[in-house]
Amino acid sequence: MSYFPAKYPQQKIADPAVPPPVMRVIYSRPHLQGRKLFEEILKYGQTWRLGANEATELDIFQPVTIGDKKIPEGRYTLYAIPKAGYWTIAINNDLDLWGLRQDTSKDLVRVEVPVTYYNPVMEYFTMVFEKSNSGANLIIAWDDALVKLPVKI
């Protein structure tokens, strides 16, 4: 689980009256185990639930903008369609599912974000938020691939 702001859990322990975080992502963390990411685990052009097991969830505690869409506070699922030069990230209303089949009719927004390679290798799939000038980026990294989903606050 990752929060924005990142130190929210510590802030909440120190001060129970601290306001809720802006958002958090809840996901499972598969690891490479010697496998090649785009030869043995993922396929370009195929939908991926951004993790393992249950579908990855994005909880938004105040309205944000992703792509050109204002997203109200609520609970959503995330999935991606990786391509060689960019990934399509989808925010979806379908909840409490395993994540293997997405109902695209429930997508709120799809955003194409560039992917970079040759980053430091991440053995475990990782999702973290980083502060940006307009809000935050959700960093999605595995193996040497990295994408940043901009979120305006």
DSSP file with accessible surface (Angstrom, degrees, kcal/mol):
  #  RESIDUE AA STRUCTURE BP1 BP2  ACC     N-H-->O    O-->H-N    N-H-->O    O-->H-N    TCO  KAPPA ALPHA  PHI   PSI    X-CA   Y-CA   Z-CA
    1    1 A M              0   0  113      0, 0.0     2,-0.4     0, 0.0    25,-0.2   0.000 360.0 360.0 360.0 134.9    0.0    0.0    0.0
    2    2 A S  E     -A   25   0A  17     23,-2.2    23,-2.6   126,-0.1     2,-0.3  -0.984 360.0-159.5-125.9 141.7    1.3    3.5   -0.9
    3    3 A Y  E     -A   24   0A  45     -2,-0.4   126,-0.4     3,-0.2    21,-0.2  -0.819  17.2-116.4-116.1 155.5   -0.1    6.8    0.3
    4    4 A F  E    S+A   23   0A  23     19,-2.6    18,-2.0    -2,-0.3    19,-1.7  -0.976 111.8  40.3-128.8 119.4    0.0   10.4   -0.9
    5    5 A P  S >  S-     0   0   44      0, 0.0     3,-1.9     0, 0.0    -1,-0.2   0.499  98.3-142.6 -70.5 152.0    1.4   12.1    1.0
    6    6 A A  T 3  S+     0   0   68      1,-0.3    -3,-0.2    -2,-0.2    -2,-0.1   0.801  95.3  51.9 -59.5 -34.1    3.9    9.3    1.6
    7    7 A K  T 3> S+     0   0  134      1,-0.2     4,-2.4     2,-0.1     3,-0.3   0.259  73.7 116.6 -90.3  15.8    4.3    9.9    5.3
    8    8 A Y  H <> S+     0   0   26     -3,-1.9     4,-2.8     1,-0.2     5,-0.2   0.900  70.9  53.5 -54.6 -47.4    0.5    9.8    6.0
    9    9 A P  H  > S+     0   0   47      0, 0.0     4,-1.9     0, 0.0    -1,-0.2   0.927 112.3  45.0 -57.6 -41.2    0.5    6.6    8.2
   10   10 A Q  H  > S+     0   0  110     -3,-0.3     4,-2.4     1,-0.2    -2,-0.2   0.892 112.6  51.8 -67.4 -38.7    3.2    8.2   10.5
   11   11 A Q  H  X S+     0   0   80     -4,-2.4     4,-2.3     1,-0.2     7,-0.2   0.910 108.9  51.0 -62.6 -40.2    1.3   11.5   10.6
   12   12 A K  H  < S+     0   0   85     -4,-2.8    -1,-0.2    -5,-0.2    -2,-0.2   0.884 110.4  48.6 -66.7 -38.7   -1.9    9.7   11.6
   13   13 A I  H  < S+     0   0  146     -4,-1.9    -1,-0.2    -5,-0.2    -2,-0.2   0.926 114.6  45.6 -66.1 -42.5   -0.1    7.9   14.4
   14   14 A A  H  < S+     0   0   88     -4,-2.4    -2,-0.2     1,-0.3    -1,-0.2   0.831 131.8  17.2 -70.0 -32.4    1.5   11.1   15.6
   15   15 A D    ><  -     0   0   83     -4,-2.3     3,-2.4    -5,-0.2    -1,-0.3  -0.807  61.3-165.4-145.6  98.4   -1.8   13.1   15.4
   16   16 A P  T 3  S+     0   0   97      0, 0.0    -1,-0.1     0, 0.0    -4,-0.1   0.715  90.4  62.4 -59.3 -16.6   -5.1   11.2   15.1
   17   17 A A  T 3  S+     0   0   83      2,-0.0    -5,-0.1    -5,-0.0     0, 0.0   0.456  72.7 125.7 -88.9   1.1   -6.8   14.4   14.0
   18   18 A V    <   -     0   0   26     -3,-2.4    -6,-0.0    -7,-0.2    -3,-0.0  -0.284  69.7-106.9 -59.2 139.1   -4.7   14.7   10.8
   19   19 A P        -     0   0   93      0, 0.0    -1,-0.1     0, 0.0    -2,-0.0  -0.271  45.5 -84.3 -64.6 161.0   -6.9   15.0    7.7
   20   20 A P        -     0   0   86      0, 0.0    -3,-0.0     0, 0.0    41,-0.0  -0.146  51.2 -96.8 -60.8 160.4   -7.2   12.0    5.4
   21   21 A P        -     0   0    6      0, 0.0     3,-0.1     0, 0.0    40,-0.1  -0.199  27.3-117.7 -67.8 170.2   -4.6   11.4    2.7
   22   22 A V  S    S-     0   0   18    -18,-2.0    39,-2.9     1,-0.3    40,-0.7   0.921  85.0 -28.0 -73.5 -43.2   -5.2   12.6   -0.8
   23   23 A M  E     -AB   4  60A   0    -19,-1.7   -19,-2.6    37,-0.2     2,-0.3  -0.984  53.3-159.2-163.8 165.4   -5.1    9.1   -2.2
   24   24 A R  E     -AB   3  59A  66     35,-2.2    35,-2.9    -2,-0.3     2,-0.4  -0.982  12.0-142.4-149.7 155.4   -3.6    5.6   -1.7
   25   25 A V  E     -AB   2  58A   0    -23,-2.6   -23,-2.2    -2,-0.3     2,-0.5  -0.973   9.0-160.8-121.9 136.5   -3.0    2.6   -3.9
   26   26 A I  E     + B   0  57A  51     31,-2.7    31,-2.6    -2,-0.4     2,-0.3  -0.982  29.6 145.6-118.5 121.7   -3.5   -1.0   -2.7
   27   27 A Y        -     0   0   31     -2,-0.5     2,-0.3    29,-0.2    24,-0.1  -0.967  45.9-110.1-152.9 162.4   -1.8   -3.7   -4.7
   28   28 A S        -     0   0   36     24,-0.4    24,-0.1    26,-0.3    28,-0.0  -0.713  28.3-136.4 -95.4 153.6    0.0   -7.0   -4.7
   29   29 A R        -     0   0  121     -2,-0.3    22,-0.1    22,-0.2    97,-0.0  -0.718  21.2-175.9-118.3  82.8    3.8   -7.2   -5.4
   30   30 A P        -     0   0   27      0, 0.0    95,-2.7     0, 0.0     2,-0.3  -0.271  16.2-143.2 -66.1 162.2    4.8  -10.0   -7.7
   31   31 A H  B     -G  124   0B  48     93,-0.2    93,-0.2     1,-0.1    92,-0.1  -0.907  17.5-118.5-131.1 162.9    8.5  -10.4   -8.3
   32   32 A L    >   -     0   0    8     91,-1.9     3,-2.2    -2,-0.3    92,-0.1   0.854  27.8-167.9 -67.2 -41.8   10.7  -11.4  -11.2
   33   33 A Q  T 3  S-     0   0  124      1,-0.3     3,-0.1    90,-0.1    -1,-0.1   0.891  79.0 -48.8  51.3  42.4   12.2  -14.6   -9.7
   34   34 A G  T 3  S+     0   0   77      1,-0.3    -1,-0.3    89,-0.0     2,-0.2   0.457 111.0 128.4  82.4  -0.8   14.8  -14.7  -12.6
   35   35 A R    <   -     0   0   83     -3,-2.2     2,-0.5    -4,-0.1    -1,-0.3  -0.493  63.8-114.7 -87.0 159.7   12.1  -14.2  -15.3
   36   36 A K    >>> -     0   0  118     -2,-0.2     4,-2.8     1,-0.1     3,-1.1  -0.824  22.6-137.9 -93.7 129.4   12.1  -11.6  -18.0
   37   37 A L  I 3>>S+     0   0    2     -2,-0.5     5,-3.3     1,-0.3     4,-1.1   0.908  97.0  31.4 -56.5 -52.4    9.3   -9.1  -17.6
   38   38 A F  I 345S+     0   0   38      3,-0.2     6,-0.3     1,-0.2    -1,-0.3   0.291 124.6  44.6 -98.2  15.0    8.1   -8.9  -21.3
   39   39 A E  I <45S+     0   0  136     -3,-1.1    -2,-0.2     4,-0.1    -1,-0.2   0.654 129.1  16.2-116.7 -31.7    9.0  -12.4  -22.4
   40   40 A E  I  <5S+     0   0  110     -4,-2.8    -3,-0.2     3,-0.0    -2,-0.1   0.577 133.1  26.0-120.3 -15.5    7.7  -14.5  -19.5
   41   41 A I  I  <<S+     0   0   45     -4,-1.1     2,-0.3    -5,-0.8    -3,-0.2   0.770 115.9  28.3-116.5 -58.8    5.3  -12.4  -17.4
   42   42 A L      < -     0   0   11     -5,-3.3     2,-0.4    -6,-0.2    -1,-0.4  -0.759  60.5-149.8-108.6 157.4    3.6   -9.5  -19.4
   43   43 A K    >   -     0   0   95     -2,-0.3     3,-1.8     3,-0.2    -4,-0.1  -0.981  28.0-109.8-124.4 135.7    2.8   -9.2  -23.1
   44   44 A Y  T 3  S+     0   0  106     -2,-0.4    39,-0.2    -6,-0.3     3,-0.1  -0.374 104.2  19.7 -60.0 138.4    2.7   -5.9  -25.0
   45   45 A G  T 3  S+     0   0   41     37,-3.7     2,-0.4     1,-0.2    -1,-0.2   0.362  99.6 112.8  83.5  -4.7   -0.8   -4.9  -25.9
   46   46 A Q  S <  S-     0   0  121     -3,-1.8    -1,-0.2    36,-0.3    -3,-0.2  -0.832  73.3-107.4-105.1 141.6   -2.5   -7.2  -23.3
   47   47 A T        -     0   0   67     -2,-0.4     2,-0.4    34,-0.2    34,-0.2  -0.354  35.2-168.1 -65.4 139.1   -4.3   -5.9  -20.3
   48   48 A W  B     -C   80   0A  23     32,-3.2    32,-2.8    -2,-0.1    52,-0.1  -0.993  25.2-138.7-132.8 138.3   -2.6   -6.2  -16.9
   49   49 A R        -     0   0   44     -2,-0.4     7,-1.1     2,-0.2    29,-0.2   0.349  46.8-113.3 -80.0   9.4   -4.1   -5.7  -13.5
   50   50 A L  S    S+     0   0    0      1,-0.2     2,-0.3    30,-0.2   -22,-0.2   0.970  87.6   7.9  57.6  58.3   -1.0   -3.9  -12.2
   51   51 A G  S    S-     0   0    4    -24,-0.1     2,-0.3     5,-0.1    -2,-0.2  -0.977  96.0 -68.6 143.3-152.4    0.1   -6.5   -9.7
   52   52 A A  S    S+     0   0   21     -2,-0.3   -24,-0.4    -3,-0.1     2,-0.1  -0.834  87.6   7.1-131.4 167.7   -1.0  -10.0   -8.8
   53   53 A N  S    S+     0   0   83     -2,-0.3     3,-0.1   -26,-0.1    -4,-0.1  -0.353 113.9  27.2  63.7-128.4   -4.1  -11.6   -7.2
   54   54 A E  S    S-     0   0  103      1,-0.1   -26,-0.3    -2,-0.1    44,-0.3  -0.205 100.2 -84.6 -65.9 158.9   -6.9   -9.1   -6.7
   55   55 A A        -     0   0   10     42,-2.3     2,-0.2     1,-0.1    -1,-0.1  -0.278  50.2-102.4 -61.1 143.8   -7.3   -6.0   -8.9
   56   56 A T  E     - D   0  78A   0     -7,-1.1    22,-2.0    22,-0.6     2,-0.4  -0.478  39.9-147.2 -68.2 137.0   -5.2   -3.0   -7.8
   57   57 A E  E     -BD  26  77A  26    -31,-2.6   -31,-2.7    20,-0.2     2,-0.5  -0.880  12.3-160.5-113.2 141.9   -7.3   -0.4   -6.0
   58   58 A L  E     -BD  25  76A   3     18,-2.7    18,-2.5    -2,-0.4     2,-0.5  -0.986   8.9-163.0-117.8 117.7   -7.0    3.4   -6.0
   59   59 A D  E     -BD  24  75A  12    -35,-2.9   -35,-2.2    -2,-0.5     2,-0.5  -0.910   3.8-166.1-100.8 126.7   -8.7    5.2   -3.2
   60   60 A I  E     -BD  23  74A   4     14,-3.1    14,-2.3    -2,-0.5   -37,-0.2  -0.964  10.3-175.2-116.1 123.4   -9.2    8.9   -3.7
   61   61 A F  S    S+     0   0   67    -39,-2.9   -38,-0.2    -2,-0.5    12,-0.1   0.438  73.9  21.3-100.8  -3.3  -10.1   10.9   -0.6
   62   62 A Q  S    S-     0   0   74    -40,-0.7    -1,-0.1    10,-0.1    12,-0.1  -0.964 101.9 -76.8-154.0 155.1  -10.6   14.3   -2.4
   63   63 A P        +     0   0   62      0, 0.0     2,-0.3     0, 0.0    -2,-0.1  -0.280  54.5 172.9 -58.3 138.6  -11.4   15.2   -6.1
   64   64 A V  E     -H   71   0C   2      7,-2.1     7,-3.7    89,-0.1     2,-0.5  -0.872  28.9-121.1-134.8 170.3   -8.4   14.9   -8.4
   65   65 A T  E     -HI  70 152C  35     87,-2.5    87,-2.9    -2,-0.3     2,-0.4  -0.980  23.1-178.3-119.7 128.8   -7.8   15.2  -12.1
   66   66 A I  E >  S-HI  69 151C   1      3,-2.5     3,-2.0    -2,-0.5     2,-0.3  -0.996  70.1 -28.3-125.2 125.2   -6.3   12.4  -14.1
   67   67 A G  T 3  S-     0   0   38     83,-0.5    85,-0.1    -2,-0.4    44,-0.1  -0.549 126.5 -36.8  65.2-128.0   -5.7   13.0  -17.8
   68   68 A D  T 3  S+     0   0  154     -2,-0.3     2,-0.5     2,-0.1    -1,-0.2   0.167 118.9 100.7-109.2  18.7   -8.4   15.5  -18.7
   69   69 A K  E <   -H   66   0C  92     -3,-2.0    -3,-2.5     2,-0.0     2,-0.5  -0.895  67.1-136.8-114.2 128.2  -11.0   13.9  -16.3
   70   70 A K  E     -H   65   0C 138     -2,-0.5    -5,-0.3    -5,-0.2    -2,-0.1  -0.706  23.4-156.6 -77.4 123.9  -12.0   15.1  -12.9
   71   71 A I  E     -H   64   0C   0     -7,-3.7    -7,-2.1    -2,-0.5     3,-0.1  -0.924   7.9-139.5-107.4 120.1  -12.3   12.0  -10.6
   72   72 A P        -     0   0   72      0, 0.0   -12,-0.1     0, 0.0   -10,-0.1  -0.293  38.5 -79.0 -72.8 163.1  -14.5   12.4   -7.6
   73   73 A E  S    S+     0   0  126    -12,-0.1     2,-0.3   -14,-0.1   -12,-0.2  -0.298  84.7  96.2 -58.8 144.7  -13.5   10.9   -4.2
   74   74 A G  E    S-D   60   0A  31    -14,-2.3   -14,-3.1   -12,-0.1     2,-0.4  -0.961  73.2 -67.4 160.6-172.6  -14.1    7.2   -4.2
   75   75 A R  E     +D   59   0A  85     -2,-0.3     2,-0.3   -16,-0.2   -16,-0.2  -0.933  50.8 165.4-116.4 131.0  -12.7    3.7   -4.7
   76   76 A Y  E     -D   58   0A  11    -18,-2.5   -18,-2.7    -2,-0.4     2,-0.3  -0.863  31.1-120.0-138.0 166.6  -11.6    2.6   -8.1
   77   77 A T  E     -DE  57  92A   6     15,-2.6    15,-2.8    -2,-0.3     2,-0.4  -0.833  22.8-149.9-107.7 155.2   -9.5   -0.2   -9.8
   78   78 A L  E     +DE  56  91A   2    -22,-2.0   -22,-0.6    -2,-0.3     2,-0.3  -0.942  19.7 164.8-119.6 143.1   -6.5    0.4  -12.0
   79   79 A Y  E     - E   0  90A   2     11,-1.6    11,-2.9    -2,-0.4     2,-0.3  -0.962  17.4-146.5-149.1 167.7   -5.1   -1.6  -14.9
   80   80 A A  E     -CE  48  89A   0    -32,-2.8   -32,-3.2    -2,-0.3     9,-0.2  -0.947  13.3-152.4-134.5 154.5   -2.7   -1.0  -17.7
   81   81 A I  E     - E   0  88A  19      7,-2.3     7,-2.2    -2,-0.3     2,-0.2  -0.925  29.8-150.6-122.7  98.2   -2.1   -2.0  -21.2
   82   82 A P  E     + E   0  87A   0      0, 0.0   -37,-3.7     0, 0.0   -36,-0.3  -0.526  18.9 176.1 -73.8 137.9    1.7   -1.9  -21.7
   83   83 A K        -     0   0   76      3,-1.7    32,-0.0   -39,-0.2    -2,-0.0  -0.866  45.3-100.0-127.8 168.7    3.1   -1.1  -25.2
   84   84 A A  S    S+     0   0   61     -2,-0.3     3,-0.1     1,-0.2    31,-0.1   0.886 118.6  24.0 -61.2 -38.8    6.8   -0.7  -26.1
   85   85 A G  S    S+     0   0   51      1,-0.2    30,-1.4    29,-0.1     2,-0.3   0.624 131.6   8.4-105.4 -15.3    6.8    3.1  -26.0
   86   86 A Y  E     - F   0 114A  75     28,-0.3    -3,-1.7    -5,-0.1     2,-0.4  -0.982  60.8-133.7-157.1 161.9    3.9    4.0  -23.7
   87   87 A W  E     -EF  82 113A   1     26,-2.8    26,-2.8    -2,-0.3     2,-0.6  -0.961  15.6-137.1-119.1 143.1    1.4    2.4  -21.4
   88   88 A T  E     -EF  81 112A  11     -7,-2.2    -7,-2.3    -2,-0.4     2,-0.5  -0.899  20.8-161.9 -95.6 121.9   -2.3    3.1  -21.2
   89   89 A I  E     -EF  80 111A   1     22,-3.2    22,-2.6    -2,-0.6     2,-0.4  -0.919   5.7-160.9-105.9 129.6   -3.5    3.4  -17.6
   90   90 A A  E     -EF  79 110A   1    -11,-2.9   -11,-1.6    -2,-0.5     2,-0.5  -0.910  12.9-153.7-114.8 138.0   -7.2    3.0  -16.9
   91   91 A I  E     -EF  78 109A   1     18,-2.5    17,-3.2    -2,-0.4    18,-1.2  -0.953  28.7-173.0-104.8 125.9   -9.2    4.1  -13.9
   92   92 A N  E     -EF  77 107A   1    -15,-2.8   -15,-2.6    -2,-0.5    15,-0.2  -0.906  34.3-145.2-130.7 148.9  -12.2    1.9  -13.6
   93   93 A N        +     0   0   84     13,-2.4     2,-0.5    -2,-0.3    14,-0.1   0.488  68.0 109.4 -86.7  -8.1  -15.4    1.7  -11.5
   94   94 A D        -     0   0   38      9,-0.2     2,-0.2    12,-0.1     3,-0.2  -0.621  53.9-171.8 -77.0 120.7  -15.6   -2.2  -11.4
   95   95 A L        +     0   0   55     -2,-0.5    -2,-0.1     1,-0.2   -18,-0.0  -0.697  46.3  25.1-116.3 163.8  -14.7   -3.2   -7.8
   96   96 A D  S    S+     0   0  110     -2,-0.2     2,-0.3     1,-0.2    -1,-0.2   0.915  84.1 130.0  55.2  53.0  -14.0   -6.3   -5.7
   97   97 A L  S    S-     0   0   37     -3,-0.2   -42,-2.3     1,-0.1    -1,-0.2  -0.887  70.6-114.3-132.5 165.2  -12.7   -8.5   -8.6
   98   98 A W        -     0   0  134     -2,-0.3    -1,-0.1   -44,-0.3   -49,-0.1   0.794  48.8-127.1 -71.6 -28.2   -9.8  -10.6   -9.2
   99   99 A G  S    S+     0   0    3      2,-0.2     3,-0.2   -45,-0.1   -43,-0.1   0.533  76.9 111.8 100.5   4.4   -8.6   -8.3  -12.0
  100  100 A L  S    S+     0   0  112      1,-0.2     2,-0.5   -52,-0.1   -53,-0.1   0.781  82.0  35.7 -83.4 -26.1   -8.1  -10.8  -14.9
  101  101 A R  S    S-     0   0  218    -52,-0.0     2,-0.3     2,-0.0    -1,-0.2  -0.948  75.5-158.0-130.7 114.2  -11.0   -9.4  -17.0
  102  102 A Q        -     0   0   39     -2,-0.5     2,-1.1    -3,-0.2     3,-0.1  -0.711  16.5-135.8 -91.8 140.6  -11.7   -5.7  -17.0
  103  103 A D    >   -     0   0   59     -2,-0.3     3,-2.3     1,-0.2   -10,-0.2  -0.797  19.7-168.5 -91.2  95.5  -15.1   -4.3  -17.9
  104  104 A T  G >  S+     0   0   80     -2,-1.1     3,-1.7     1,-0.3    -1,-0.2   0.713  79.1  73.0 -64.7 -17.6  -13.9   -1.5  -20.1
  105  105 A S  G 3  S+     0   0   97      1,-0.3    -1,-0.3    -3,-0.1    -2,-0.0   0.686  94.4  55.9 -68.5 -13.9  -17.4    0.0  -20.2
  106  106 A K  G <  S+     0   0   86     -3,-2.3   -13,-2.4   -12,-0.0     2,-0.3   0.280  77.9 125.2-100.7  10.7  -16.8    1.0  -16.6
  107  107 A D  E <   -F   92   0A  34     -3,-1.7   -15,-0.3   -15,-0.2     3,-0.1  -0.528  40.9-169.4 -68.1 130.9  -13.6    3.0  -17.4
  108  108 A L  E    S-     0   0A  35    -17,-3.2     2,-0.3     1,-0.4    -1,-0.2   0.838  72.1 -11.8 -82.4 -41.5  -13.7    6.6  -16.1
  109  109 A V  E     -F   91   0A  14    -18,-1.2   -18,-2.5   -40,-0.0     2,-0.4  -0.985  53.8-151.7-157.9 150.3  -10.6    7.6  -18.0
  110  110 A R  E     -F   90   0A 109     -2,-0.3     2,-0.4   -20,-0.2   -20,-0.2  -0.995  17.6-169.9-124.4 135.3   -7.7    6.1  -19.9
  111  111 A V  E     -F   89   0A  21    -22,-2.6   -22,-3.2    -2,-0.4     2,-0.5  -0.991  16.1-142.1-129.4 130.6   -4.4    8.0  -20.0
  112  112 A E  E     -F   88   0A 129     -2,-0.4   -24,-0.2   -24,-0.2    -2,-0.0  -0.832  25.7-179.1 -90.6 125.5   -1.4    7.2  -22.2
  113  113 A V  E     -F   87   0A   4    -26,-2.8   -26,-2.8    -2,-0.5    36,-0.1  -0.970  28.9-109.4-126.0 141.2    1.9    7.7  -20.3
  114  114 A P  E     -F   86   0A  97      0, 0.0    34,-0.6     0, 0.0     2,-0.4  -0.348  27.9-143.6 -67.6 149.8    5.4    7.3  -21.7
  115  115 A V  E     -J  147   0C  14    -30,-1.4     2,-0.4    32,-0.1    32,-0.2  -0.912   9.7-158.5-111.9 140.3    7.5    4.3  -20.4
  116  116 A T  E     -J  146   0C  69     30,-2.4    30,-2.1    -2,-0.4     2,-0.2  -0.904   6.7-162.3-114.7 151.1   11.2    4.5  -19.8
  117  117 A Y        +     0   0   57     -2,-0.4    28,-0.2    28,-0.2    26,-0.0  -0.708  62.9  54.0-121.3 175.0   13.6    1.6  -19.7
  118  118 A Y  S    S+     0   0  213     -2,-0.2    -1,-0.1     1,-0.2    27,-0.1   0.767  73.2 140.4  67.0  27.4   17.1    1.0  -18.4
  119  119 A N  S    S-     0   0   46     25,-1.6    -1,-0.2    -3,-0.2     3,-0.1  -0.471  71.1 -66.0 -82.9 168.2   16.1    2.3  -15.0
  120  120 A P        -     0   0  112      0, 0.0     2,-0.2     0, 0.0    -1,-0.2  -0.338  67.5-101.9 -55.1 136.1   17.5    0.6  -11.9
  121  121 A V        -     0   0   94     -3,-0.1     2,-0.6    23,-0.1    23,-0.2  -0.431  30.3-154.9 -68.9 129.6   16.0   -2.9  -11.9
  122  122 A M  E     -K  143   0C  66     21,-2.2    21,-2.4    -2,-0.2    23,-0.1  -0.935   6.1-168.2-104.9 109.9   13.1   -3.5   -9.4
  123  123 A E  E    S+     0   0C  78     -2,-0.6   -91,-1.9    19,-0.1     2,-0.4   0.912  78.2  49.5 -62.3 -43.4   12.8   -7.1   -8.5
  124  124 A Y  E    S-G   31   0C 108    -93,-0.2   -93,-0.2    -3,-0.1    -1,-0.1  -0.822  99.9-106.1-101.0 136.6    9.4   -6.6   -6.9
  125  125 A F  E     -     0   0C   0    -95,-2.7     2,-0.4    -2,-0.4    17,-0.2  -0.361  47.3-164.7 -55.9 133.7    6.6   -4.7   -8.7
  126  126 A T  E     -K  141   0C  17     15,-2.8    15,-2.8    -4,-0.1     2,-0.4  -0.986  23.5-177.7-135.6 137.1    6.4   -1.3   -7.1
  127  127 A M  E     +K  140   0C   0     -2,-0.4     2,-0.3    13,-0.2    13,-0.2  -0.991  20.4 156.1-131.6 123.2    3.9    1.6   -7.0
  128  128 A V  E     -K  139   0C  61     11,-1.7    11,-3.5    -2,-0.4     2,-0.4  -0.973  35.4-122.0-142.4 155.7    4.7    4.8   -5.1
  129  129 A F  E     -K  138   0C  16   -126,-0.4     2,-0.4    -2,-0.3     9,-0.2  -0.782  22.1-168.7 -97.6 143.2    3.6    8.4   -5.2
  130  130 A E  E     -K  137   0C  63      7,-2.3     7,-2.7    -2,-0.4     2,-0.1  -0.985  28.7-109.0-127.6 143.4    6.0   11.3   -5.7
  131  131 A K  E     -K  136   0C 166     -2,-0.4     5,-0.3     5,-0.2     2,-0.3  -0.412  40.0-178.0 -66.5 141.8    5.2   15.0   -5.2
  132  132 A S  E >   -K  135   0C  22      3,-2.1     3,-0.8    19,-0.1    -1,-0.0  -0.851  42.9 -98.1-132.3 173.1    5.0   17.0   -8.4
  133  133 A N  T 3  S+     0   0  184     -2,-0.3    -2,-0.0     1,-0.2    -1,-0.0   0.824 125.0  36.3 -61.6 -32.2    4.4   20.7   -9.2
  134  134 A S  T 3  S-     0   0   60     18,-0.0    19,-2.2    17,-0.0    -1,-0.2   0.411 135.7 -69.7-102.9   0.8    0.7   20.0  -10.0
  135  135 A G  E <  S-KL 132 152C   9     -3,-0.8    -3,-2.1    17,-0.3     2,-0.3  -0.717  84.9 -29.6 154.1 -95.4    0.1   17.3   -7.3
  136  136 A A  E     -KL 131 151C   0     15,-2.5    15,-3.2    -5,-0.3     2,-0.4  -0.985  37.9-136.0-154.3 157.7    1.6   13.9   -7.6
  137  137 A N  E     -KL 130 150C  27     -7,-2.7    -7,-2.3    -2,-0.3     2,-0.8  -0.972  18.1-139.7-113.4 135.5    2.8   11.2   -9.9
  138  138 A L  E     -KL 129 149C   2     11,-2.6    11,-2.6    -2,-0.4     2,-0.5  -0.876  23.5-151.0 -90.6 110.5    2.0    7.6   -9.4
  139  139 A I  E     -KL 128 148C  25    -11,-3.5   -11,-1.7    -2,-0.8     2,-0.5  -0.749  12.2-170.0 -86.4 129.8    5.2    5.8  -10.2
  140  140 A I  E     +KL 127 147C   0      7,-2.7     7,-2.4    -2,-0.5     2,-0.4  -0.985  16.3 168.4-121.7 116.5    4.7    2.3  -11.6
  141  141 A A  E     +KL 126 146C   7    -15,-2.8   -15,-2.8    -2,-0.5     2,-0.3  -0.994  13.3 155.5-138.7 139.6    8.0    0.3  -11.8
  142  142 A W  E >   - L   0 145C   3      3,-2.0     3,-2.2    -2,-0.4   -19,-0.1  -0.929  69.3 -18.9-159.6 142.2    9.0   -3.3  -12.4
  143  143 A D  E 3  S-K  122   0C  37    -21,-2.4   -21,-2.2    -2,-0.3   -19,-0.1  -0.451 127.3 -36.7  55.3-127.2   12.2   -4.7  -13.8
  144  144 A D  T 3  S+     0   0   35    -23,-0.2   -25,-1.6    -2,-0.1     2,-0.3   0.347 115.6 106.0-106.0   9.9   13.8   -1.7  -15.6
  145  145 A A  E <   + L   0 142C   1     -3,-2.2    -3,-2.0   -28,-0.2     2,-0.3  -0.687  44.3 177.2 -91.4 139.9   10.5   -0.3  -16.9
  146  146 A L  E     +JL 116 141C  37    -30,-2.1   -30,-2.4    -2,-0.3     2,-0.3  -0.990   8.2 177.9-145.7 131.6    9.0    2.8  -15.3
  147  147 A V  E     -JL 115 140C   1     -7,-2.4    -7,-2.7    -2,-0.3     2,-0.5  -0.937  15.6-148.8-127.4 155.3    5.9    5.0  -16.0
  148  148 A K  E     - L   0 139C  90    -34,-0.6    -9,-0.2    -2,-0.3    -2,-0.0  -0.985   3.3-158.4-127.1 120.2    4.5    8.0  -14.2
  149  149 A L  E     - L   0 138C   2    -11,-2.6   -11,-2.6    -2,-0.5     2,-0.2  -0.866  21.2-138.3 -95.8 111.2    0.8    8.7  -14.0
  150  150 A P  E     - L   0 137C  58      0, 0.0   -83,-0.5     0, 0.0     2,-0.4  -0.512  18.4-169.6 -73.3 135.7    0.3   12.4  -13.3
  151  151 A V  E     -IL  66 136C   3    -15,-3.2   -15,-2.5    -2,-0.2     2,-0.4  -0.991  10.6-148.6-125.6 120.1   -2.4   13.3  -10.9
  152  152 A K  E      IL  65 135C 112    -87,-2.9   -87,-2.5    -2,-0.4   -17,-0.3  -0.768 360.0 360.0 -90.5 134.2   -3.5   17.0  -10.5
  153  153 A I              0   0   83    -19,-2.2   -89,-0.1    -2,-0.4    -2,-0.0  -0.896 360.0 360.0-113.1 360.0   -4.7   18.0   -7.0
